[in-house]
Each structure stands twice: as C-alpha cells, then as structure tokens.
Amino acid sequence: MSREDVKRGPARPPRVLVVEVNPMYRSVISHLVELAGGQWESVSEIDAGRKLLAGSRKFDLIIIGVDPESQIDPEALNEVRAMAPIIMLDETYNGSLQKFEAGAEQILPKPFVPDALVGAIKVEFRAAGPSSVVPLATKIELGGLVFDLRRRAILKGDAEAQFTKREWEVLAFLLASPQSYFSAEEILAQTWGPDASTEQLRSYVARMREKLAPLKTWCQLVSEKGRGYSLFVQEVSVKTV
C-alpha cells in the first residue's frame, strides 16, 4: 500500500437509498444491499427519499419498490434519477418502458429473486464504461446522426431517441466499431460485467430497437446468429465535439 493510500484511507462502500413502503420488503432489500457490499438507508415513501437526496449525504444507487398502491409519477422518477441510478422493483410491471425512459436503469419483477437483485446491485456498483471515443467526447457526429453523451440521446433533425445509462453503455461500445459484430459475452465483458446475463442483454436490445425505430433509415441495431450484435450506420467517419 502506498503512502497516498494510507492518507486517503479505505474507500467508502457504495451508499444505497432504499424506498419501499412494505417493511418486510424494506428489510430484505436492505440486507441484500449489505450482501452486495453496500451501505443503506431506507424510507417508506418517495417524498422522504427526495428529502434525503436533497441533503448533504450522497447516494450511489436508489432502489425503489412499487406496487399497485404505490406507483410513482414518471416526472418524479426522473427528478430522483438526476441524483443517482435507479433499480426499480415493480409488482405490476406496467408502463415499464415509460419508467426506463424516465431513467430507471434496471427493472426487476416483484417479488424478486434475491440473487438477481444482488447481481443487479453489483452491476450498478461497478463503474462500467467501455474504453472508446464515446465517453471522452461531449458529442459525436456519425452518419448524419448526433450522439449526445450528456443527454444519452441520438438525434437526426427532429427525430430523437433517448436511452438509459445501461443502454448507452452498450451503444457506446458498439459505436466504437460500427458495422462490426460482437458476441453478447464480449459486449457484457466491456460494459455491464460478469454479473449481467445474455438474457438481460437480449431484453435491453429489444427495447433499444424500439427506441431506434424513428432513426432506422440512418442507424440500426442488428443481430446475426453466430456473429452477435452490431450497430449499422450510414457512414463510419466520426467527428467528435
């Protein structure tokens, strides 16, 4: 250990805010946060969570449990997402696409499988990010499209597609080598890490294709059996901004 490491001391464990009205679920989720290597604070209502988020303590992840009686307005979800990434545990699983568009990084069904939640938490704890030109630039112009890192959006004239953090990580990796194919395992190794599954990737890709539909003339996320996934664009010359 270096002298600088001694001065800094051990790194702080990731801090997680758990928002769940059911006390039994709240206790179980908090325990799973510990198993994943994090610290937690818990509240029963989103308004109480927003007060904590507005304070001096910073959180690295927010886990929100919803059921038919405790749905959250997408605008409120978007406001909370500005503070930290979100994992949502959804008993109804209705309107999931809206929740992703508002910023939920992952949605798990509720009741949830404990191992699945621990894995999801570890994925968010990991500072994933493909080593490509995309994270280093504010904007990239490619094939007549604008890839806006800050907004996590792809724009072409009036058409726009917005993505969650996890979706953008996949796009960023593929954008580093457009028109090239990568297996699911290669993509996960460079983005979400080994705790994520190929089934999760397939689910995300399906949702990403829906978002890219207005831009399919210029940009498509394609797959080919035996080859993997590829981001096809009209042109491959890149201009960073």
Secondary structure as GFF3:
##gff-version 3
##sequence-region A 1 241
A	DSSP	alpha_helix	3	8	.	.	.	ID=ss1
A	DSSP	beta_strand	15	19	.	.	.	ID=ss2
A	DSSP	alpha_helix	23	35	.	.	.	ID=ss3
A	DSSP	beta_strand	39	43	.	.	.	ID=ss4
A	DSSP	alpha_helix	46	53	.	.	.	ID=ss5
A	DSSP	beta_strand	61	66	.	.	.	ID=ss6
A	DSSP	alpha_helix	74	81	.	.	.	ID=ss7
A	DSSP	beta_strand	86	90	.	.	.	ID=ss8
A	DSSP	alpha_helix	96	102	.	.	.	ID=ss9
A	DSSP	beta_strand	104	109	.	.	.	ID=ss10
A	DSSP	alpha_helix	114	125	.	.	.	ID=ss11
A	DSSP	three_ten_helix	134	136	.	.	.	ID=ss12
A	DSSP	beta_strand	139	142	.	.	.	ID=ss13
A	DSSP	beta_strand	145	148	.	.	.	ID=ss14
A	DSSP	beta_strand	153	156	.	.	.	ID=ss15
A	DSSP	beta_strand	159	162	.	.	.	ID=ss16
A	DSSP	alpha_helix	165	175	.	.	.	ID=ss17
A	DSSP	alpha_helix	184	190	.	.	.	ID=ss18
A	DSSP	alpha_helix	198	212	.	.	.	ID=ss19
A	DSSP	three_ten_helix	213	215	.	.	.	ID=ss20
A	DSSP	beta_strand	219	224	.	.	.	ID=ss21
A	DSSP	beta_strand	228	233	.	.	.	ID=ss22
A	DSSP	beta_strand	238	240	.	.	.	ID=ss23
###
